[in-house]
Amino acid sequence: MRQFDVHRFVGRSASIRPYLVIVQSNLYARHDRWLSIPIVHRGAFPGTPDRVLSPAFQIEGVPVVLDTLDLASFPQQAFGRRVCSLEDDSDRIVAALDLAMARGYG
């Protein structure tokens, strides 16, 4: 497990959410659950994605969107084969997490 690695999602909604990106620090790799964000097919994402909260990527030639608000911990069994790393795009992922966790107003 490495932070920003993308794995195939092994779960019921894999046809819509084919990937998970690990956002958890490598310091906690020994845990049996990994904090991750689902990555969804662009066509399955409702509405127009916010460019910061839900950045778009191409993975295995497929247009996808980071579904940041579905951040969750997933059991190790939910992670299929590693397909790539988004380490080069880590600033965009961290910006999405920062926006999602910004203090609310009102």
Secondary structure, DSSP 8 states (H G I E B T S, - for coil): --TTEEEEE-STTTTT--EEEE-S-GGGTTSSEEEEEEEEEGGGS-S---TTTS-EEEETTEEEEE-GGG-EEEEGGGEEEEEEE-GGGHHHHHHHHHHHTS----
